[in-house]
Amino acid sequence: MTWSIPIGRFGGTTVRLHITFLLFLVWIGAVYAARAGMRAAIDGVVLVLAVFACVVLHEFGHVLAARHYGVQTRDITLLPIGGVARMARIPEQPTQELVIALAGPAVNLVIAAILYGITRSVPHLSGAAFQDQGVGLVARLSSINLFLAVFNLIPAFPMDGGRALRALLTYRMAYAQATQVAASIGQGIAFVFGFLGLVGNPLLVFIALFVYLGAAAEAQGALFRQLAHGMIVSDVMTTHLQPVSPDSRIDDIVVTMVHLPQREFPVVDGQGKLCGLLTHAAILRAMHAGQTDAMAADIMMPDIPTLHSYQSVDDAMRLLEERQVPAVGVCDGQGRFMGLISQTNIGEIMTIHILRDKSRLPPARPALR
Ligand SMILES: [Zn+2]
């Protein structure tokens, strides 16, 4: 987060540039300048910028398709390996996921077609198409867009093709199972890439690693979501928390903090209502600034979203994700504070469930005695 610079905001979505992307631009400029002089360096940098403009348009393809289904995208970050759009949630309805996944590559195909219309030079996928100085910049950009469409359609997470594959499988099986199958196919492809990379292009080894890790992360996320479907907030929340009142002094809270394993303090008023959350970081910051006589209400994080204890863990995960808060409050029917749910809570409970399920399964092979 801190390593990326916001460069603009379009329709509620912030576009960020990762610092490594700027380094990449400098590197491209330097390589071209050393190899073929200043003119080539400028051409190289202009081409990279044009490619990344196309990557942004690709990401906005996803963003607009997602918005069509009511899913907002907080930001898009540009890395040298491409763009990453952070959506508030991933729709589990296969048609929606399919449309959102395909909208990105579709944008590149449209750009390639428009550029072909301008240059009448047929885009193709050989490496020479991107580097050949004899071919104009626009024609090269057209070939690169064709490559971006094809590359993103590789059926492996975290590529769009992986999501499209899962969506297609979801028509036939449960979402989590479809994710497992799609992740396995993706990891198989990663191995092929890795092998081809070792004997040929080393860039493929890097892509293989990227795909392998992406598949593993996606599979785990889907497993979590599947487990979350069957649980309610009261199964997961942390109770036995020491609350503090809005007018508690930081000095006094610090004394309590030393004796408790608690990192976050719910700020609860006389009626038992949650007013905010006092984070460990906020307490340390106040102490560092010498505001030890400040009150909890002054430095707490207000507007903590709340849920009822009978709501699903799914809802809690969505709120944590959408509102970017460290924890969500849990209230009873009268709106009185009962406990907190954080990402750590959910992760811990999920791990326990997974381990418990594993121990129930028969051993894969007979145990040695
Ligand atoms: Zn994409």
Residues whose N, C-alpha, C, O or C-beta is under 5 A from the ligand:
A	BS01	ZN	G104 D160
